Amino acid sequence: MSDRKITILFLCTGNSCRSQMAEGWARSLRGDVVEAFSAGFETHGLNPLAVKVMAEAGVDISKHRSKNINELKDVPFDVVVTVCGHANEHCPRFPGKTKIIHAGFEDPPKLAAEAKTEEEALSHYRRVRDEIKRFVQDFPAIRPEERTTLIPISG
């Protein structure tokens, strides 16, 4: 069996919130077996409320930066997870046997747009953060030596 980590890209539109949370969770929860990345079709900067709610959960993403998918074009991904509808619809082709999985999550900034208080806004971010955590915990990954077999990587 290979000791190589599974490379996963979490892809969204702006790489500011959902994909950043997913990368943070993957590194925190599964860093022993996963090398996680995140990127977007655009770079919208790191969302400060995403940073805040992840810190509440004990995961520091404050040093992350918003990346364009073209910055990672030379990384051989085993799995690409699209975390929004736009990324799913516009997901580029990847070389080799990269598996593409869609796991759509609601957009916290859009959900929080009508919030009357920061606490109300944060509640939307927390809910999506927790949904992403559950997804990462239960995430099916590809065994590196058998790139066609899906196996659970949860501990």
MIDOSE-1310 file (N, C-alpha, C; in nm, 2 decimals, decimal comma, always signed):
residues 155
msdr	+0,08/-0,12/+0,00/+0,00/+0,00/+0,00/+0,09/+0,12/+0,00; +0,05/+0,22/-0,07/+0,13/+0,35/-0,09/+0,11/+0,44/+0,04; +0,22/+0,50/+0,08/+0,21/+0,60/+0,19/+0,18/+0,74/+0,14; +0,17/+0,75/+0,01/+0,14/+0,88/-0,05/+0,00/+0,93/-0,01
kiti	+0,00/+1,06/+0,03/-0,13/+1,12/+0,07/-0,22/+1,14/-0,05; -0,35/+1,13/-0,02/-0,45/+1,16/-0,13/-0,46/+1,31/-0,15; -0,45/+1,36/-0,27/-0,46/+1,50/-0,29/-0,60/+1,54/-0,33; -0,65/+1,64/-0,26/-0,79/+1,68/-0,28/-0,79/+1,83/-0,30
lflc	-0,87/+1,87/-0,40/-0,89/+2,01/-0,42/-1,04/+2,04/-0,39; -1,07/+2,14/-0,31/-1,20/+2,19/-0,29/-1,22/+2,32/-0,37; -1,31/+2,31/-0,47/-1,32/+2,42/-0,57/-1,45/+2,49/-0,55; -1,45/+2,62/-0,56/-1,57/+2,71/-0,56/-1,54/+2,83/-0,65
tgns	-1,63/+2,92/-0,64/-1,62/+3,04/-0,73/-1,51/+3,13/-0,69; -1,51/+3,18/-0,56/-1,42/+3,28/-0,52/-1,31/+3,24/-0,42; -1,31/+3,12/-0,38/-1,22/+3,07/-0,28/-1,21/+3,16/-0,16; -1,32/+3,20/-0,11/-1,32/+3,29/+0,01/-1,38/+3,23/+0,13
crsq	-1,47/+3,13/+0,12/-1,54/+3,08/+0,24/-1,56/+2,93/+0,24; -1,65/+2,87/+0,16/-1,68/+2,73/+0,17/-1,56/+2,64/+0,14; -1,49/+2,67/+0,03/-1,37/+2,59/+0,00/-1,26/+2,61/+0,10; -1,25/+2,73/+0,15/-1,15/+2,75/+0,26/-1,18/+2,67/+0,38
maeg	-1,31/+2,67/+0,42/-1,35/+2,59/+0,54/-1,32/+2,44/+0,51; -1,35/+2,40/+0,39/-1,33/+2,25/+0,36/-1,18/+2,22/+0,37; -1,10/+2,30/+0,31/-0,95/+2,28/+0,32/-0,91/+2,28/+0,46; -0,96/+2,37/+0,54/-0,92/+2,37/+0,68/-0,96/+2,25/+0,76
wars	-1,08/+2,20/+0,74/-1,13/+2,08/+0,80/-1,05/+1,96/+0,75; -1,03/+1,95/+0,63/-0,95/+1,84/+0,57/-0,81/+1,83/+0,63; -0,75/+1,94/+0,64/-0,61/+1,95/+0,70/-0,62/+1,91/+0,85; -0,72/+1,96/+0,92/-0,73/+1,94/+1,06/-0,77/+1,80/+1,10
lrgd	-0,87/+1,75/+1,03/-0,93/+1,62/+1,06/-0,86/+1,50/+0,99; -0,81/+1,52/+0,87/-0,75/+1,41/+0,79/-0,61/+1,44/+0,74; -0,54/+1,53/+0,80/-0,41/+1,57/+0,75/-0,31/+1,45/+0,74; -0,34/+1,34/+0,82/-0,26/+1,23/+0,82/-0,26/+1,15/+0,68
vvea	-0,37/+1,16/+0,61/-0,39/+1,08/+0,49/-0,43/+1,17/+0,37; -0,45/+1,30/+0,39/-0,50/+1,39/+0,29/-0,41/+1,51/+0,28; -0,37/+1,55/+0,15/-0,31/+1,68/+0,13/-0,42/+1,76/+0,06; -0,47/+1,86/+0,14/-0,58/+1,94/+0,09/-0,54/+2,07/+0,03
fsag	-0,62/+2,11/-0,07/-0,60/+2,24/-0,13/-0,74/+2,30/-0,15; -0,74/+2,43/-0,17/-0,87/+2,50/-0,22/-0,83/+2,60/-0,32; -0,93/+2,63/-0,41/-0,91/+2,73/-0,51/-1,04/+2,77/-0,57; -1,04/+2,88/-0,64/-1,16/+2,93/-0,71/-1,14/+2,97/-0,85
feth	-1,24/+3,00/-0,92/-1,23/+3,05/-1,06/-1,18/+3,20/-1,05; -1,22/+3,26/-0,94/-1,18/+3,40/-0,91/-1,12/+3,40/-0,77; -1,06/+3,51/-0,73/-1,01/+3,52/-0,60/-1,08/+3,64/-0,53; -1,16/+3,61/-0,43/-1,24/+3,71/-0,36/-1,18/+3,75/-0,23
glnp	-1,06/+3,69/-0,19/-1,00/+3,72/-0,06/-1,07/+3,63/+0,04; -1,00/+3,61/+0,15/-1,04/+3,53/+0,26/-1,16/+3,60/+0,34; -1,27/+3,53/+0,36/-1,38/+3,59/+0,43/-1,35/+3,59/+0,58; -1,36/+3,71/+0,64/-1,33/+3,72/+0,78/-1,42/+3,64/+0,88
lavk	-1,55/+3,63/+0,84/-1,64/+3,56/+0,92/-1,62/+3,41/+0,91; -1,57/+3,36/+0,79/-1,53/+3,22/+0,78/-1,41/+3,19/+0,87; -1,32/+3,28/+0,87/-1,20/+3,27/+0,96/-1,25/+3,26/+1,11; -1,34/+3,35/+1,14/-1,39/+3,36/+1,28/-1,46/+3,23/+1,33
vmae	-1,55/+3,18/+1,25/-1,62/+3,06/+1,29/-1,53/+2,94/+1,29; -1,44/+2,93/+1,20/-1,34/+2,82/+1,20/-1,26/+2,82/+1,33; -1,21/+2,94/+1,36/-1,14/+2,96/+1,49/-1,22/+2,92/+1,61; -1,35/+2,95/+1,61/-1,43/+2,90/+1,72/-1,43/+2,75/+1,73
agvd	-1,41/+2,68/+1,62/-1,41/+2,53/+1,62/-1,27/+2,48/+1,63; -1,17/+2,57/+1,65/-1,04/+2,52/+1,68/-0,95/+2,50/+1,55; -1,00/+2,55/+1,44/-0,92/+2,54/+1,31/-0,88/+2,68/+1,27; -0,75/+2,70/+1,25/-0,70/+2,83/+1,21/-0,68/+2,83/+1,06
iskh	-0,76/+2,91/+0,99/-0,74/+2,93/+0,85/-0,70/+3,07/+0,82; -0,66/+3,14/+0,92/-0,62/+3,29/+0,90/-0,50/+3,31/+0,81; -0,42/+3,21/+0,79/-0,30/+3,22/+0,71/-0,33/+3,17/+0,57; -0,45/+3,12/+0,54/-0,49/+3,08/+0,41/-0,50/+3,20/+0,32
rskn	-0,49/+3,19/+0,19/-0,51/+3,30/+0,10/-0,60/+3,25/-0,02; -0,67/+3,34/-0,07/-0,76/+3,30/-0,18/-0,67/+3,27/-0,31; -0,69/+3,16/-0,37/-0,61/+3,11/-0,48/-0,70/+3,09/-0,61; -0,64/+3,12/-0,72/-0,71/+3,09/-0,85/-0,67/+2,95/-0,89
inel	-0,76/+2,88/-0,95/-0,74/+2,74/-0,99/-0,61/+2,72/-1,07; -0,58/+2,83/-1,15/-0,47/+2,82/-1,24/-0,33/+2,81/-1,16; -0,33/+2,86/-1,04/-0,21/+2,85/-0,96/-0,18/+2,70/-0,92; -0,28/+2,62/-0,93/-0,26/+2,48/-0,89/-0,26/+2,38/-1,01
kdvp	-0,24/+2,43/-1,13/-0,26/+2,35/-1,25/-0,16/+2,24/-1,26; -0,05/+2,24/-1,19/+0,05/+2,14/-1,19/+0,04/+2,03/-1,08; -0,06/+2,05/-0,99/-0,08/+1,95/-0,88/-0,17/+1,84/-0,94; -0,12/+1,72/-0,92/-0,20/+1,60/-0,97/-0,30/+1,56/-0,86
fdvv	-0,42/+1,61/-0,88/-0,53/+1,58/-0,78/-0,59/+1,44/-0,80; -0,61/+1,37/-0,69/-0,68/+1,25/-0,69/-0,83/+1,27/-0,69; -0,87/+1,38/-0,62/-1,02/+1,41/-0,61/-1,03/+1,56/-0,62; -1,14/+1,61/-0,69/-1,18/+1,74/-0,69/-1,32/+1,75/-0,63
vtvc	-1,34/+1,83/-0,53/-1,48/+1,84/-0,47/-1,53/+1,98/-0,51; -1,63/+1,99/-0,58/-1,70/+2,12/-0,61/-1,79/+2,15/-0,49; -1,78/+2,27/-0,43/-1,86/+2,30/-0,32/-1,97/+2,40/-0,34; -1,99/+2,44/-0,47/-2,10/+2,52/-0,51/-2,15/+2,49/-0,65
ghan	-2,27/+2,53/-0,68/-2,32/+2,50/-0,81/-2,24/+2,55/-0,93; -2,19/+2,67/-0,91/-2,12/+2,73/-1,02/-1,99/+2,65/-1,05; -1,92/+2,61/-0,95/-1,80/+2,53/-0,96/-1,84/+2,39/-1,03; -1,95/+2,34/-0,99/-1,99/+2,21/-1,05/-2,02/+2,22/-1,19
ehcp	-2,09/+2,33/-1,23/-2,12/+2,35/-1,37/-2,00/+2,39/-1,46; -1,90/+2,45/-1,40/-1,79/+2,50/-1,48/-1,66/+2,43/-1,45; -1,67/+2,32/-1,38/-1,55/+2,24/-1,34/-1,47/+2,20/-1,46; -1,34/+2,24/-1,46/-1,25/+2,20/-1,58/-1,22/+2,05/-1,58
rfpg	-1,17/+2,01/-1,69/-1,12/+1,87/-1,69/-0,99/+1,86/-1,63; -0,96/+1,75/-1,56/-0,84/+1,73/-1,50/-0,77/+1,61/-1,56; -0,64/+1,60/-1,57/-0,57/+1,49/-1,63/-0,58/+1,36/-1,55; -0,56/+1,25/-1,61/-0,55/+1,13/-1,54/-0,69/+1,08/-1,49
ktki	-0,69/+1,02/-1,38/-0,81/+0,96/-1,33/-0,87/+1,03/-1,21; -0,85/+1,17/-1,21/-0,91/+1,25/-1,11/-1,06/+1,23/-1,10; -1,11/+1,20/-0,98/-1,25/+1,19/-0,95/-1,31/+1,32/-0,91; -1,42/+1,36/-0,97/-1,49/+1,48/-0,94/-1,62/+1,45/-0,87
ihag	-1,63/+1,52/-0,76/-1,75/+1,49/-0,67/-1,81/+1,63/-0,64; -1,94/+1,64/-0,65/-2,01/+1,76/-0,61/-2,07/+1,75/-0,48; -2,04/+1,84/-0,39/-2,10/+1,85/-0,26/-2,14/+2,00/-0,24; -2,26/+2,03/-0,28/-2,31/+2,17/-0,28/-2,34/+2,21/-0,14
fedp	-2,29/+2,33/-0,10/-2,32/+2,39/+0,03/-2,37/+2,53/+0,01; -2,47/+2,57/+0,09/-2,52/+2,70/+0,07/-2,41/+2,81/+0,10; -2,43/+2,92/+0,04/-2,33/+3,03/+0,05/-2,35/+3,12/+0,17; -2,27/+3,11/+0,28/-2,29/+3,18/+0,40/-2,30/+3,33/+0,38
pkla	-2,22/+3,40/+0,30/-2,24/+3,54/+0,28/-2,38/+3,58/+0,22; -2,43/+3,49/+0,13/-2,57/+3,52/+0,08/-2,67/+3,49/+0,19; -2,65/+3,39/+0,27/-2,75/+3,36/+0,38/-2,75/+3,47/+0,48; -2,63/+3,53/+0,50/-2,61/+3,63/+0,61/-2,65/+3,77/+0,56
aeak	-2,67/+3,79/+0,44/-2,70/+3,92/+0,38/-2,81/+3,99/+0,45; -2,91/+3,92/+0,49/-3,03/+3,98/+0,55/-3,03/+3,98/+0,70; -2,92/+3,93/+0,76/-2,91/+3,93/+0,90/-2,91/+4,07/+0,96; -2,97/+4,08/+1,08/-2,98/+4,21/+1,14/-2,87/+4,23/+1,24
teee	-2,80/+4,12/+1,28/-2,69/+4,14/+1,38/-2,58/+4,05/+1,33; -2,46/+4,08/+1,38/-2,34/+3,99/+1,35/-2,37/+3,85/+1,40; -2,43/+3,84/+1,52/-2,45/+3,70/+1,57/-2,54/+3,62/+1,48; -2,65/+3,69/+1,43/-2,74/+3,62/+1,34/-2,66/+3,58/+1,21
alsh	-2,58/+3,67/+1,16/-2,50/+3,63/+1,04/-2,40/+3,51/+1,07; -2,34/+3,52/+1,19/-2,25/+3,41/+1,23/-2,32/+3,28/+1,24; -2,45/+3,28/+1,27/-2,52/+3,15/+1,28/-2,53/+3,08/+1,15; -2,54/+3,16/+1,04/-2,54/+3,10/+0,91/-2,40/+3,03/+0,87
yrrv	-2,30/+3,11/+0,91/-2,16/+3,06/+0,88/-2,14/+2,93/+0,96; -2,18/+2,93/+1,09/-2,16/+2,82/+1,18/-2,23/+2,69/+1,12; -2,35/+2,71/+1,07/-2,43/+2,60/+1,02/-2,36/+2,54/+0,90; -2,32/+2,62/+0,81/-2,25/+2,57/+0,69/-2,11/+2,51/+0,73
rdei	-2,04/+2,57/+0,82/-1,91/+2,52/+0,88/-1,94/+2,38/+0,93; -2,04/+2,36/+1,00/-2,07/+2,22/+1,06/-2,11/+2,12/+0,96; -2,18/+2,17/+0,85/-2,22/+2,08/+0,74/-2,09/+2,03/+0,67; -2,00/+2,13/+0,64/-1,88/+2,09/+0,58/-1,79/+2,00/+0,66
krfv	-1,79/+2,02/+0,79/-1,71/+1,93/+0,88/-1,77/+1,79/+0,87; -1,90/+1,77/+0,87/-1,96/+1,64/+0,86/-1,92/+1,57/+0,73; -1,93/+1,65/+0,62/-1,89/+1,60/+0,49/-1,75/+1,55/+0,49; -1,65/+1,63/+0,54/-1,51/+1,60/+0,54/-1,49/+1,47/+0,63
qdfp	-1,56/+1,46/+0,74/-1,54/+1,35/+0,83/-1,59/+1,22/+0,76; -1,69/+1,23/+0,68/-1,75/+1,11/+0,61/-1,70/+1,10/+0,47; -1,61/+1,17/+0,43/-1,57/+1,19/+0,29/-1,51/+1,06/+0,23; -1,57/+1,02/+0,11/-1,51/+0,90/+0,04/-1,38/+0,95/-0,03
airp	-1,28/+0,88/-0,03/-1,16/+0,92/-0,10/-1,11/+0,81/-0,19; -1,02/+0,83/-0,27/-0,96/+0,74/-0,36/-0,84/+0,68/-0,31; -0,83/+0,55/-0,30/-0,71/+0,48/-0,26/-0,61/+0,51/-0,37; -0,49/+0,56/-0,34/-0,39/+0,60/-0,44/-0,35/+0,49/-0,53
eert	-0,34/+0,37/-0,49/-0,29/+0,26/-0,57/-0,40/+0,20/-0,66; -0,52/+0,23/-0,62/-0,64/+0,18/-0,70/-0,73/+0,30/-0,73; -0,70/+0,38/-0,82/-0,76/+0,50/-0,84/-0,91/+0,49/-0,89; -0,96/+0,37/-0,90/-1,10/+0,36/-0,93/-1,19/+0,32/-0,81
tlip	-1,13/+0,29/-0,70/-1,20/+0,24/-0,59/-1,22/+0,35/-0,48; -1,35/+0,37/-0,45/-1,38/+0,47/-0,34/-1,38/+0,40/-0,21; -1,31/+0,46/-0,11/-1,31/+0,40/+0,02/-1,33/+0,52/+0,12; -1,40/+0,49/+0,23/-1,41/+0,60/+0,33/-1,27/+0,62/+0,40
isg	-1,25/+0,75/+0,43/-1,12/+0,78/+0,50/-1,14/+0,83/+0,64; -1,27/+0,82/+0,69/-1,29/+0,86/+0,83/-1,23/+0,77/+0,92; -1,18/+0,82/+1,03/-1,10/+0,75/+1,13/-1,19/+0,65/+1,20
